[in-house]
Amino acid sequence: MDSDYLIDLFSEFGPVVLRRMFSGYGIVADDVNFAMALRAGIIFRVDEQTVARYEAEGAKPFQYETRNKTVVVKSYRHLPERLYDDPEELAVWAREAVGAAKRAAARKVGVKKRPGQRKAPPKAAPRKPNTVRKSKSPAVKKAAGRKTNSKRSSVKKR
């Protein structure tokens, strides 16, 4: 989908900002990303207050493939096909999606980490500068290879 088509489609809703992402655009209004326009179509943000409307229309959750599995993102649903031809009703759905995105953002503020959730990795201690080691002279190397009769020797005399 090109940007001109999206701007025209959301004309009844009001001004939107399109941000390049993945294979398409993130769609932003009121400082929240409430939709995505990707190869798969337009996908709106949903929550527990709005998801029933999408389910009634048969709208599937957004999903994508990784190397190992299919990831289903339940907080985004595909826009029903009929809304592509009805900018007035699309505007109603878009306002609900903005509301869902704002509620999700409000829940993130002040949320404590769940048990088992990863912490940020600790910062590494500053490294000591590399020092150049002098190699041992041939005489020292030869002496190091000899067995000695000192107390430190592992060979005992009888």
N, C-alpha and C positions, 0 to 999 in steps of 0.2 A: 504494500500500500504506500502510495506516495503522500507526502506531507500536505499538498494542496487538497487532495481528496479528504484527508482527515480533518483539516481546518473547515472545509465545507460541511462535512458530516456533523461536526459539533457546533455549527453556526447557531442553532437554536438554543444550545446549552450556554454558550458564552465563550469568551476567549480561553484558549488552552495553550499550554506551552508543550512543544514536542521536544523530547530529549532522545538523542540516538542511544539505543541500547540493543544488544544482541543482534537479531536480524530485523529490527524495526525501530519502534519508538516507545518511550515511556510517555504517558499523557498526564500532564500536571495541571491542576487548578487549585486555587486557594492554598498554595504551597504544599500540596500533598500529591503524591503519585497515585492516582486512582484507577488507572487503566494502562494496558499495553496494547500496542498494535504490532503484531508479529506476523510471520508467514501463515501461522495457524488461524489468524483472524484477530478480532478485537476481544480483549479479555478484561473484564471489570473486577474490581476489588469487591469482595463480599464478606459478610460476617453473619453472626447468628440471627440478626434482625432482617437481613435481606436474602439469605440463601434460599429460603422457601420459594420465593418468586422465580428464581432461576431453575430450581428443581421442577416446578410446575411447568416450565417451558421446555424441559428436557435438556437444559444447558449443562454440558459436561464440565468438570473441573479442569483447570489447566494442568497439563502434564508435559514432561520432556524426558528424553532418553539420555542416560549416561552410558559409559562403557559397560557397566555391570547391572544396571537396573532402570526401571521406569520410575521417575519421581512424580508424585501427584501433589500439586499445590492446592489445597482445599480452600485457601483464602482468595483465590481468583477463579472466576468462571467465564466461559465463553459467552459472548453476547448472542442472544437468539438471532437467527438469520433475518427474521422479519423486521428487526429494528434498523437494519442497514438502509431500508427504504422509507423509514419514518423518523426523520430528525426530531420531530416534536416529542414523540414518546421516548426516543433515545435520550433526549435531554432530561426527562424524568428519571430514567434509570441511571444516567450519569450523576445526577445530584445525589441519588441514594449511594452510589459508589464512592463519591467524595465523602459523604457522611461515614460510611464504613471505614474508609482510609483514615479519617480524622479520629474515629473511635479507637482504631488500632494504634495510632500514634500516641493517643492519650494513655492507653494501657501500658505502653512501653516506658513512659516516664515514671521513674521511681520503682521499677520492677526489680525485685531482688533476684539474684541468681538462684536457680533451682539446684538442689543437691545433685552432685555429679556433673554439673555444668563446668566446662573448662574455664580455668582462670587464665588471665593473660600471662604469657611466659615471663619469667623474671628477667630483668635486664642483666646482661653479662657483665662481669667484673672487668674493669679495664685491664688490658693485657700489659705485661711487662715488655719493654722493648726487647727485640731479639738480640741475643749476645752471640758473638762469634767465638766458637770454641777453637782453641789452638790444638792441632793434632800433636800427639805425642811423638817424640823423636824416636828414631829406630832403636836406639839403645834402651830407652824406657819401655818400648813395646816388647823387646826381647826379654828384658828382666821381668816383665809382668807375666810372661808365659812360663817362667821357671817355677819349680816347686821349691819352697823354702822350709827351713826347720823352725820357723818362728811359732809362737803360741797360736797364732791365727791360722796356721796351716791345718788342713783337715786330715793330713797324714800323720799318724802317730808313730814314734819310734819305740822299740821295745828294749 
